[in-house]
Amino acid sequence: MFNLASKIRHCCPLYGCVPLIFEWRGRYMFFCTHLEAPYADTREEAWDKWCGMVENIWERDRK
């Protein structure tokens, strides 16, 4: 999940930034300057939500 290939593939689709992790009151969220993913209960779930959001953006842009 947190391997280098996954990080490269799931960089910010707008500018290629690697997302940062934000923790607040036991909730996690990946974000960059341009996008914010939804909050999650674990780092792994937050990463999955970030990756899903990026994949949806790429699918939308392919159409």
C-alpha positions as CSV (number, residue, x, y, z in Angstrom):
1,M,0.0,0.0,0.0
2,F,2.7,2.6,0.9
3,N,5.2,1.3,-1.6
4,L,7.1,3.7,-3.9
5,A,5.2,2.8,-7.0
6,S,1.9,3.5,-5.4
7,K,3.1,6.9,-4.1
8,I,4.4,7.9,-7.5
9,R,1.1,6.7,-9.2
10,H,-1.1,8.5,-6.7
11,C,0.7,11.9,-6.6
12,C,-1.5,15.0,-7.0
13,P,-3.0,14.7,-10.5
14,L,-2.8,18.5,-10.9
15,Y,0.8,19.2,-10.1
16,G,2.5,15.9,-9.2
17,C,2.9,16.8,-5.5
18,V,3.3,13.9,-3.1
19,P,0.4,14.1,-0.6
20,L,1.0,14.8,3.1
21,I,-0.7,13.1,6.0
22,F,-2.7,15.2,8.5
23,E,-3.8,13.9,11.9
24,W,-6.4,15.6,14.0
25,R,-8.1,14.1,17.1
26,G,-7.4,10.6,16.0
27,R,-8.6,11.1,12.4
28,Y,-6.4,11.0,9.4
29,M,-6.5,12.8,6.0
30,F,-4.1,12.9,3.0
31,F,-3.8,16.3,1.4
32,C,-1.7,18.5,-0.9
33,T,-2.0,22.2,-1.7
34,H,-4.6,21.5,-4.3
35,L,-6.8,18.6,-3.0
36,E,-8.0,17.2,0.3
37,A,-9.2,13.6,0.7
38,P,-12.0,12.8,3.2
39,Y,-11.1,12.0,6.8
40,A,-10.6,8.3,7.9
41,D,-10.0,6.4,11.1
42,T,-6.6,5.0,10.1
43,R,-3.7,6.0,7.9
44,E,-4.3,3.0,5.6
45,E,-8.0,3.9,5.1
46,A,-7.0,7.6,4.5
47,W,-4.5,6.4,1.8
48,D,-7.1,4.3,0.2
49,K,-9.5,7.2,0.1
50,W,-6.8,9.5,-1.4
51,C,-5.9,6.8,-4.1
52,G,-9.6,6.4,-4.9
53,M,-10.1,10.1,-5.3
54,V,-7.1,10.4,-7.6
55,E,-8.2,7.4,-9.7
56,N,-11.7,9.0,-10.1
57,I,-10.1,12.3,-11.3
58,W,-8.0,10.4,-13.9
59,E,-11.1,8.5,-15.1
60,R,-13.0,11.7,-15.4
61,D,-10.2,13.4,-17.4
62,R,-9.9,10.4,-19.8
63,K,-13.5,10.8,-20.9
